Amino acid sequence: MASHGLERRVVITGIGTPRGLGFDSANVAYFLTSAGELRKVSGTGTTVVASSLGDPRQLTVRAPLTT
């Protein structure tokens, strides 16, 4: 895959097919699962922030900070 001069960093792997991915003001990653969970990336794993969200289709967040 071409990087087009952009720097990339792996945040987490093995999360399946997330419905949405976003970052909070501390650059912590959050993602929606097809099972209706909002999960937070924590260390090398994830924790559930909210569940029973039905069938989520979109996560709206701000863009991550870049330097």
CYANA upper distance limits for C-alpha pairs under 8 A (distance plus 0.5 A):
  3 SER  CA      7 GLU  CA      7.76
  3 SER  CA      8 ARG  CA      8.29
 11 VAL  CA     29 ALA  CA      8.17
 12 ILE  CA     41 VAL  CA      7.79
 12 ILE  CA     44 THR  CA      7.50
 12 ILE  CA     45 GLY  CA      8.23
 17 THR  CA     33 THR  CA      7.71
 17 THR  CA     34 SER  CA      8.17
 18 PRO  CA     31 PHE  CA      6.71
 18 PRO  CA     32 LEU  CA      6.06
 18 PRO  CA     33 THR  CA      5.48
 18 PRO  CA     34 SER  CA      7.28
 19 ARG  CA     31 PHE  CA      7.58
 19 ARG  CA     32 LEU  CA      5.65
 19 ARG  CA     33 THR  CA      6.15
 19 ARG  CA     34 SER  CA      6.80
 19 ARG  CA     56 PRO  CA      7.58
 19 ARG  CA     57 ARG  CA      6.45
 19 ARG  CA     58 GLN  CA      6.61
 19 ARG  CA     59 LEU  CA      7.76
 20 GLY  CA     31 PHE  CA      5.80
 20 GLY  CA     32 LEU  CA      5.71
 20 GLY  CA     33 THR  CA      8.20
 20 GLY  CA     57 ARG  CA      8.11
 20 GLY  CA     58 GLN  CA      6.09
 20 GLY  CA     59 LEU  CA      5.32
 20 GLY  CA     60 THR  CA      8.26
 21 LEU  CA     29 ALA  CA      7.48
 21 LEU  CA     30 TYR  CA      6.25
 21 LEU  CA     31 PHE  CA      4.85
 21 LEU  CA     32 LEU  CA      7.28
 21 LEU  CA     59 LEU  CA      7.17
 22 GLY  CA     29 ALA  CA      6.12
 22 GLY  CA     30 TYR  CA      5.78
 22 GLY  CA     31 PHE  CA      6.81
 22 GLY  CA     59 LEU  CA      7.74
 22 GLY  CA     60 THR  CA      7.84
 22 GLY  CA     61 VAL  CA      6.00
 22 GLY  CA     62 ARG  CA      7.41
 22 GLY  CA     63 ALA  CA      7.60
 22 GLY  CA     64 PRO  CA      7.99
 23 PHE  CA     27 ASN  CA      5.60
 23 PHE  CA     28 VAL  CA      5.72
 23 PHE  CA     29 ALA  CA      4.93
 23 PHE  CA     30 TYR  CA      6.44
 23 PHE  CA     61 VAL  CA      7.32
 23 PHE  CA     62 ARG  CA      7.26
 23 PHE  CA     63 ALA  CA      7.32
 23 PHE  CA     64 PRO  CA      6.19
 24 ASP  CA     28 VAL  CA      5.97
 24 ASP  CA     29 ALA  CA      7.25
 24 ASP  CA     30 TYR  CA      8.21
 24 ASP  CA     61 VAL  CA      8.15
 24 ASP  CA     62 ARG  CA      7.85
 24 ASP  CA     64 PRO  CA      8.12
 25 SER  CA     64 PRO  CA      8.48
 27 ASN  CA     64 PRO  CA      6.69
 27 ASN  CA     65 LEU  CA      7.49
 28 VAL  CA     40 LYS  CA      7.85
 28 VAL  CA     41 VAL  CA      7.16
 29 ALA  CA     40 LYS  CA      6.52
 29 ALA  CA     41 VAL  CA      5.92
 30 TYR  CA     38 LEU  CA      7.38
 30 TYR  CA     39 ARG  CA      6.05
 30 TYR  CA     40 LYS  CA      4.96
 30 TYR  CA     41 VAL  CA      6.59
 31 PHE  CA     38 LEU  CA      6.24
 31 PHE  CA     39 ARG  CA      5.91
 31 PHE  CA     40 LYS  CA      7.16
 31 PHE  CA     59 LEU  CA      8.05
 32 LEU  CA     36 GLY  CA      7.30
 32 LEU  CA     37 GLU  CA      6.17
 32 LEU  CA     38 LEU  CA      5.13
 32 LEU  CA     39 ARG  CA      6.83
 32 LEU  CA     56 PRO  CA      7.68
 32 LEU  CA     58 GLN  CA      8.35
 32 LEU  CA     59 LEU  CA      7.40
 33 THR  CA     37 GLU  CA      5.81
 33 THR  CA     38 LEU  CA      7.10
 33 THR  CA     39 ARG  CA      8.15
 33 THR  CA     56 PRO  CA      8.17
 34 SER  CA     55 ASP  CA      6.97
 34 SER  CA     56 PRO  CA      7.22
 35 ALA  CA     52 SER  CA      8.39
 35 ALA  CA     54 GLY  CA      7.94
 35 ALA  CA     55 ASP  CA      7.45
 36 GLY  CA     51 SER  CA      6.37
 36 GLY  CA     52 SER  CA      5.95
 36 GLY  CA     53 LEU  CA      5.01
 36 GLY  CA     54 GLY  CA      5.59
 36 GLY  CA     55 ASP  CA      6.06
 36 GLY  CA     56 PRO  CA      6.42
 37 GLU  CA     48 VAL  CA      7.19
 37 GLU  CA     49 VAL  CA      7.94
 37 GLU  CA     50 ALA  CA      6.16
 37 GLU  CA     51 SER  CA      4.82
 37 GLU  CA     52 SER  CA      6.94
 37 GLU  CA     53 LEU  CA      6.72
 38 LEU  CA     48 VAL  CA      6.60
 38 LEU  CA     49 VAL  CA      5.96
 38 LEU  CA     50 ALA  CA      5.59
 38 LEU  CA     51 SER  CA      6.86
 39 ARG  CA     46 THR  CA      6.64
 39 ARG  CA     47 THR  CA      5.97
 39 ARG  CA     48 VAL  CA      5.00
 39 ARG  CA     49 VAL  CA      5.83
 39 ARG  CA     50 ALA  CA      7.62
 40 LYS  CA     46 THR  CA      5.85
 40 LYS  CA     47 THR  CA      5.80
 40 LYS  CA     48 VAL  CA      6.90
 40 LYS  CA     49 VAL  CA      6.92
 41 VAL  CA     45 GLY  CA      6.50
 41 VAL  CA     46 THR  CA      4.93
 41 VAL  CA     47 THR  CA      7.14
 42 SER  CA     46 THR  CA      5.57
 42 SER  CA     47 THR  CA      7.09
